[in-house]
Amino acid sequence: MAFTDAQPAPRTATATPLTRLAVAGLVVAAVALVVGNRLYRTAEMALASGILRLVTPSGVYLAPERQSVYFGLATDAPFGLRMSPECTSAFLVLPLLVLAAVVIALRPFVARRVLVALLAASVAVIAVNQVRIMTLVGLIQWLGTDRGYYWGHTLLGSLVSVLGGAAALVLFVWLGTRAPRDER
């Protein structure tokens, strides 16, 4: 069967220097996320403290050297949250970076779509982690330290992370695999 003007030519899997650079950049970003995890967690807590300053009048303090944010400082029950390596969004972003690098390496012609999908999914994962932190803060303020921390960290926080992470993965796959408008 010969190709005519009405049929698009098949896409080739030939990598260009730009797609090779994108793959290398994604691999470097993944390694940097692991090596620089402490800095990433500090940035996450800085974001959380900024959000808390907007939503709570009770005083907020960021201790960047400890990846910690303290809130409720003007109350009888101040509390501090430390971003541990297990609670960071970095380890939800990391597989997205690796997956994007592999997909682009194998199918360079989808690089732009995959990078857009990676950006959207990464923002979603980071936002979900901030929602998890705010849920934890809200429950601690509402239910008290022990019950609020238990419900906010163990139950609802885990639920928010799992559902948000799954939604981000679905978003990544959907954006990264859907056909461009001109092919629909």
Secondary structure in CASP SS format (residue, H / E / C, confidence):
PFRMAT SS
TARGET T0000
AUTHOR 0000-0000-0000
METHOD secondary structure of the structure
MODEL  1
M C 1.00
A C 1.00
F C 1.00
T C 1.00
D C 1.00
A C 1.00
Q C 1.00
P C 1.00
A C 1.00
P C 1.00
R C 1.00
T C 1.00
A C 1.00
T C 1.00
A C 1.00
T C 1.00
P H 1.00
L H 1.00
T H 1.00
R H 1.00
L H 1.00
A H 1.00
V H 1.00
A H 1.00
G H 1.00
L H 1.00
V H 1.00
V H 1.00
A H 1.00
A H 1.00
V H 1.00
A H 1.00
L H 1.00
V H 1.00
V H 1.00
G C 1.00
N H 1.00
R H 1.00
L H 1.00
Y H 1.00
R H 1.00
T H 1.00
A H 1.00
E H 1.00
M H 1.00
A H 1.00
L H 1.00
A H 1.00
S H 1.00
G H 1.00
I H 1.00
L H 1.00
R H 1.00
L H 1.00
V H 1.00
T C 1.00
P C 1.00
S C 1.00
G C 1.00
V E 1.00
Y E 1.00
L E 1.00
A E 1.00
P H 1.00
E H 1.00
R H 1.00
Q C 1.00
S E 1.00
V E 1.00
Y E 1.00
F E 1.00
G C 1.00
L C 1.00
A C 1.00
T C 1.00
D C 1.00
A C 1.00
P C 1.00
F E 1.00
G E 1.00
L E 1.00
R E 1.00
M C 1.00
S C 1.00
P C 1.00
E C 1.00
C C 1.00
T C 1.00
S C 1.00
A H 1.00
F H 1.00
L H 1.00
V H 1.00
L H 1.00
P H 1.00
L H 1.00
L H 1.00
V H 1.00
L H 1.00
A H 1.00
A H 1.00
V H 1.00
V H 1.00
I H 1.00
A H 1.00
L H 1.00
R C 1.00
P H 1.00
F H 1.00
V H 1.00
A H 1.00
R H 1.00
R H 1.00
V H 1.00
L H 1.00
V H 1.00
A H 1.00
L H 1.00
L H 1.00
A H 1.00
A H 1.00
S H 1.00
V H 1.00
A H 1.00
V H 1.00
I H 1.00
A H 1.00
V H 1.00
N H 1.00
Q H 1.00
V H 1.00
R H 1.00
I H 1.00
M H 1.00
T H 1.00
L H 1.00
V H 1.00
G H 1.00
L H 1.00
I H 1.00
Q H 1.00
W H 1.00
L H 1.00
G C 1.00
T H 1.00
D H 1.00
R H 1.00
G H 1.00
Y H 1.00
Y H 1.00
W H 1.00
G H 1.00
H H 1.00
T H 1.00
L H 1.00
L H 1.00
G H 1.00
S H 1.00
L H 1.00
V H 1.00
S H 1.00
V H 1.00
L H 1.00
G H 1.00
G H 1.00
A H 1.00
A H 1.00
A H 1.00
L H 1.00
V H 1.00
L H 1.00
F H 1.00
V H 1.00
W H 1.00
L H 1.00
G H 1.00
T H 1.00
R C 1.00
A C 1.00
P C 1.00
R H 1.00
D H 1.00
E H 1.00
R C 1.00
END
